[in-house]
Amino acid sequence: MGLIITLVFAAVFLVTVLIMTALGTGASQRTKQALAMLDSVLTSSGTTQEDEVLDIRRHELMSSIPLLNRLLIKLDLAPRLRILLSQANIKWTVGGLLLMSAACAVFAAYGVYLRTDAMLIAIVAGAATSSLPFLYVLRRRTRRFDRFEEHLPNALDLIVGALRAGHSLSAAIGIVAREAAEPIGREFRICFDEQNFGVEFRIAMLNLATRIPIQDVRIVVTAMLIQKESGGNLAEVLDKVAHIIRDRYRLKRQIRVHTAQGRLTGWILSLLPVVLGFGLYLVNPSHMSILWQREIGMKMIYASVAMTCIGALIIRKIVQIRV
């Protein structure tokens, strides 16, 4: 027992140190190097030095820890997590996200094991808690996509007005980048800057659809690319697209209102056993601990967890209606 507590404490300490290192700004060392280079250039008078090769390419770190950064670069999962963080507009690294997930798992598993002395329950609790950082990122990503979808028709109205006033499509995108609110302005600003740096219009629009993978953006990008290849009145097409997007968004809001009761029922039925069990444990720990101290109790816990998960998935499938 003492050896297990010692190993768990060492693991918690190691994960905490790694998280503090990962969350630290990895750019501080590069900033010091740049300042040292500037000082050497400014203080050098009359000395001839060889021209240094300056790399202006964009390098994105997966983690500020060099060993973890090299490991994540080799994994195929790391680019997907980086795209997920970019879509959520969270300034974390992939390594920081993974270390926070590991820290949540270790702390939760250690706390549950101290209370229940059941290794399997501790592992399940740690695995469930490790998903909290990912759920936070997904929640931020969903909210950002919802705001983008809500304000997209207004951005299309700006493009339509600019086209009818005689501006080019690229200039109209630049107007949206300057005038529209976040996250519309940021994404169209990236698209506008890519065109200014020489990226083909088709590639820039496809990159926009990759960064914001929602159906409305795909419709807009497809309309622009078809008009670019075949010609036609783009202002009229985008005007109709904006009208369709508004109708779809209004219909989705109505569906969310009608399915609110079902979603609330799913949350209550999923969280009620956990909250009730925790409350009973606080009231009478010795009485509640009998549940995981006996073999039949452990089987009941496993069966309840499995049935709760299945019920939550069924309710989610019922209330999830695609428009």
Secondary structure, 3 states (H helix, E strand, C coil): CHHHHHHHHHHHHHHHHHHHHHHCCCHHHHHHHHHHHHHHHHHCCCCCCCCCCCCCCCCCCCCCCHHHHHHHHHCCHHHHHHHHHHHHCCCCCHHHHHHHHHHHHHHHHHHHHHHHCCHHHHHHHHHHHCCHHHHHHHHHHHHHHHHHHHHHHHHHHHHHHHHHCCCCHHHHHHHHHHHCCCCHHHHHHHHHHHHHCCCCHHHHHHHHHHHCCCHHHHHHHHHHHHHHHHCCCHHHHHHHHHHHHHHHHHHHHHHHHHCHHHHHHHHHHHHHHHHHHHHHHHHCHHHHCHHHHCHHHHHHHHHHHHHHHHHHHHHHHHHCCCC
